[in-house]
Structures are given as C-alpha cells and as structure tokens.
Amino acid sequence: MYKYIYVSADTQGLFTVSNHRELIDKYSSEGWRFIAAIPTVFTGHGVIKQFDLVFEKEE
C-alpha cells in the first residue's frame, strides 16, 4: 500500500519564483517519489498560478 502527500508549488510569475524543483529534490531525499503535478489555481486568462505536486511512499 502507498501513502500520498500533496505539496503546493508556485509557478514562475512577475512577482514569484517557481519552487517546484527544490520541493521535488527535498521530498525525494526523504524517500518520497514524485508522481504528478495537478494545476489548482489559475489566472482569469487560464494561466496556471499554482499546482499540487503529488508524492508517494510505500508504507
């Protein structure tokens, strides 16, 4: 059986810096495996502002 966690990550924008690579490296070093990125927040023009990174680990 697997355990899953969802971690919010920001995309690159005018006032924000993308942090997905650091988060993937951090959780991978703790034994989690990166599975997917799910968009969760959009601008009014349909551009992705934030997404959840999905990680799994065998229990």
C-alpha positions in Angstrom: 0.0 0.0 0.0 1.2 3.5 -0.7 0.8 6.8 1.2 0.4 10.0 -0.7 1.1 13.7 0.1 0.2 16.8 -1.9 2.5 19.8 -1.7 1.6 23.3 -3.2 4.1 24.8 -5.6 4.1 28.2 -7.2 4.8 28.9 -10.9 7.1 31.5 -12.2 5.5 34.9 -12.4 6.1 38.6 -12.3 6.4 38.6 -8.5 7.0 34.9 -7.7 9.8 32.4 -8.3 9.0 28.8 -9.2 9.9 26.4 -6.4 8.9 23.0 -7.8 12.5 21.8 -8.4 13.5 22.5 -4.8 10.4 20.8 -3.5 10.9 17.7 -5.6 14.5 17.4 -4.5 13.6 17.9 -0.9 10.8 15.3 -0.8 12.8 12.8 -2.9 15.7 12.9 -0.5 13.2 12.0 2.3 12.2 8.8 0.3 9.1 10.2 -1.5 8.6 9.5 -5.2 7.3 12.4 -7.4 4.1 11.2 -9.3 2.4 14.2 -10.9 1.7 17.9 -10.9 -2.0 18.9 -10.7 -3.0 22.6 -11.6 -5.0 24.1 -8.7 -5.1 27.9 -9.2 -5.5 29.8 -12.4 -5.5 33.4 -13.5 -8.5 35.0 -15.2 -6.8 34.1 -18.5 -6.4 30.4 -17.8 -2.7 30.6 -16.9 -1.6 28.2 -14.1 -0.5 30.1 -11.0 -0.2 27.2 -8.6 -0.2 23.4 -8.6 0.0 20.5 -6.3 2.9 18.2 -6.5 1.9 14.6 -5.7 4.4 12.3 -4.0 4.0 8.7 -2.9 5.9 6.4 -0.5 5.4 2.7 0.2 4.1 2.2 3.8 
